Amino acid sequence: MDISHCPLLMKPSVFSDGDLLLDGFIPLYDLNLQPETELFSFLHKPTLRSPESWDWSNYPYVLAFLFAIEEINKDPQLLPNLTLGFNIYNALNIDQKTIENILLWISGGNQAVPNYDCQKQKKSVGIIAGTRREFLANIGSLLELYRIPQVTYGPFDPSLSDKEQFPSLYQMATEDKFLVHGVTHLLQRFDWTWVGFFASTDVKAEQFLEELKAQLEKKDLCVADEILLSSDWIRKAKLVKTPTGCQDNSNVNVSIVYGDADIFNWVHVFMTVCVLSSRVWIWAMESYVDLNKMNIGSHFHGSLSFSPQKREIPGFEHFVKMFNPSKNPEDIYTIKFWLDTFNCSFVGSVCGKLEDCPLNSTLEFMPGDTDLMTMSEPSYIIYNAVYAVARALHDLLLGKTETESTSNANQPALLPWKLHPFLRNIQFINSIGDHIFLDGQRTTSQQYDVLNTVALPGAHGFTSKVGEFVANGPNKQHLIINEEILEWPSDLTKNRILKLIQGAQNSLGISSCENDSNVTDWKTIGIELRIQKHLNGTLKKKQRQERKEQKHNDNEFSNICVSGPATERINILRNPPQSVCTKRCGPGFMKVTNETHTCCFKCAVCPKGEISNKTADAEQCIQCSEQEYSNQERTFCLPKLVTYLDFEDPFGMALACTALCFSVITVVVLWVFVKHQDTPIVKANNRTLSYILLISLLLCFLCSFLFIGRPHPVTCILQQITFGLVFTVALSTVLAKTIVVLLAFKSMKPGRTMRWLLASGASNYVIPICTLVQVVICGIWLGLSPPFIDVDTLSEPRHLLLVCDKGSVTAFYCVLSYLGSLALVSFSLSYFVRNLPDTFNEAKFLTFSMLVFCSVWVTFLPVYHGAQGKLMVALEIFSILASSAGLLVCIFAPKCYIILIRPDKNSLKHLKHKMNPRRNAYS
């Protein structure tokens, strides 16, 4: 018989008799449906349709099912004196045909006969089914009429846990709460913050998307595109070239795919019709999908997937090695699988004879990359599901044996619904030591293999393990990835290479290869070599070495351009592709997010005094302490240097020299006045007051040195107190000299009062009285809040400035106000007597000196408040020196000029001549 006719003889199920039957529904093939021409009618016998396509990736489920039943039948303790048979039905993944499988099971034949119930069906104690929720939901409603227990091996679905709607359905798989965490950890590992999402339009995909977005939001990751595909979209996409809904975000280089095997094909269609750019695909599939058996194209090269780890069950490897169609010649599924896999058949096969298979043929040497020696996660769940039903049967029969006679117990007439109480409470330890429960009642550590898909030219793709993710383990959740063996999509690598070439040509001065279309790969490697050397610092040496290196690299690059195809890979190409909306903000920057997406932001430089030492994406800058300042790059804090207005400082040195010079000048003037104390000009200007004024001015100049140098508690107190007292003496002396001039002029008029005041020296009491008032003010200042040493951290960003804090600012301004009052009174009186006869010409000099004094301090106040740091101290010293120098120069410079330069004017004869100018004119 020709092998092409074999599918026409296909039966919808495989049967093996036993005392009790366990039915399994496993999707193995799809039918070739023509809904437009085929009409369902009870008047005509439906035609037998041949399978359109076989899905042998699910055949390991059959092996796990058969192995479990064989083990149970060999166990004398589990079901003693009973054999467990089976029915394996093909579970159609077609929504319109899900009920047909159950009708075949109820009818017990190869065709669905309405209202027909065979005796074989009465032996059934349960059903193992479920890769798709739609299939379980549809058959569950029908099976509830019979209360048949259904144990599912598909991924856990919360909607199927509703016992009011599905009271007879039990889920073997546990609820997978960790797949979302695994995907999140993977995105974080490679800094992928801007990703897409593909899924089918169903409730479970929407729930997964909500959980995923919630987890990503906590980690500052974003879903850029949400594409939910439906069967209608796929059908329309195959008819038109550019269907609606196509999206391609150039910044999205990573997409997460959630679903079953169908979504794999749907994404392939979407990429084809939408001409989607290459990207890294992350397959987040709760159910096991054998990617080795999928038609992996170049679009999926470099994709990553999470796969539950395979299990090594004792005896399973031996079972698979010994398994072949000769053990069950009626098993058409195994025969067909053998034909497609080995292209041979065994003698006596119902499909005829193609070529005799060797007697020692075994699945151990199965062609391809599929490993049948170990169980995948779905196969392991099926294995446990069969055992769960057998354990429930054991408990039921054990209880029945205790209540009934042995003869009746040996021939059980079991009703399936009696298993429900035992299935609800079933728990046992399987052959590898795992604790088994139903309906996701346990929380176990979940471990996934991270697989990398590699597509080779002209060959099927394969997957390789590149890492693993352990969830809820003893060390919590962690992801281990071996990046050295990872393969990334080639198109993304090309784009990265082109950007590197463009950047290298601009920054390193590399010229492109010309007239050679086959040197792209070698050209890239030449660029990479030079970029690596540049990054490693070899191009940052001395200028001569740099030119040598550049020349060597140019020769190396030119050799690369004329060489053949590349035979080595550069480490930089191993770097994962980027998938971000905005490039990371490096150290020294903080990100400023917008209102739409937290992953799209701007990078702002940290303000002065703040840093960002994170590798990337700092939410806020960190404020340096008061004793530190930020470097220019704003990446770390540096300790501030302690500083003050020192004698070695340019300001301090200039002011100290100035104070010293004026001090020497004052001493010289005092010496001149003492030496010429008997001359008329010295006597005429009250030599005692002149001596007091010169000594007070000398102290004013010398008190400037208290402001220069490292502050000390004693010097801080003496600074302001000495300044206030010596200036009070100086101003009160000027006031006394002004009063002397005024009294001298008034005493020339008739009247004894003014003459008595002048003769008694009343003006000399002005100095101690005025000074006493200032002493009282300074005493109150020292008693309430004296000056102290303080550290100014704000005036100079890179220094800690040691200053003398004034303590009570009010007391300081009281001192200044009192000095200002004395200055104004002195200025007013001197201005009043400025036009006295030339014999008393000091009045004009006193007026001008007080004008200079007042001008200096009026200018000082606003400038002082606007200054900071050492400049404030320098301004105060400058004001002391300027005002003191003004008094010295304006009052004593004219007198010294007469004494030293014009001694002829410093005589009694000259004074008499000036006193009577009219008489001199007629003499």
Buried (B, 14 or more C-beta within 10 A) or exposed (E): EEBEEBBEEBBBBBBBEBBBBBBBBBBBBBBEBEEEEEEEEEEEEEEEBBBEEBBBBBBBBBBBBBBBBBBBBEEEEBBEEBEBBBBBBBBBBBEEBBBBBBBBBBBBBEEBEEEEEEEBBEBBBBBBBBBBBEBBBBBBEBBBEBBBBBBBBBBBBEEBBEEEEBEBBBBBBBBBBBBBBBBBBBBBBBBBBBBBBBBBEBEBBBEBBEBBBEBBEEEBBBBBBEBBBEEEBBEBBEEEEEBEEBEEBEEBBBBBBBBBBBBBEBBBBBBEBBEBBBBBBBBBBBBBBBBBBBEBEBBBBBBBBBBBBBBEBEEBBEBBBEBBBBEBBEBBBBBBBBBEBBEBBBEEBBBEEBEEBEEEBBBEEBEEBBEBBBBBBBBBBBBBBBBBBBBBBBBBBEEBBEEEEEEEBEEBEBEBEBBBEBBEEBEBEBBEEEEBBBBBEEEEEBBBBBBBBBBEEEEEBBBBEBBBBBBBBEEEBEBEBEEEEBBBBEBBBBBBBEEBBEEBEEEBEBEEBEEEEEBBBBBBBBBBBBBEBBEEEBBEEEEEEEEEBBEEBBEBBEEBBEBEEBEEEBEBBBBBBBBBBBEBBBBBBBBEBEEEBBBBBEBEBBEEBBBBEBEBBBEEBBBBEEEBBBBEBBBBBEEBEEBBBBEEBEBBEEBBEBBBEBBEBBBEBBEBBEEBEEBBBBEBBBBEBBBBBBBBBBBBBBBBBBBBBEBEEEBBBBBBBBBBBBBBBBBBBBBBBBBBBBBBBBBEEEEEEBBEBBEEEBBBEBBEEBBEBBBEBBEBBBEEBBBEBBBBBEBBEEBBBBBBBBBBEEBBEBBBEBBBEBBEBBBEBBBBBBEBEEBBBBBBBBBBBBBBBBEBBEEBEEEBEEBEBBBBBBBBBBBBBBBBBBBBBBBBEBBBEBBEEEEEBBEEEBBEBBEEEEEEEEE
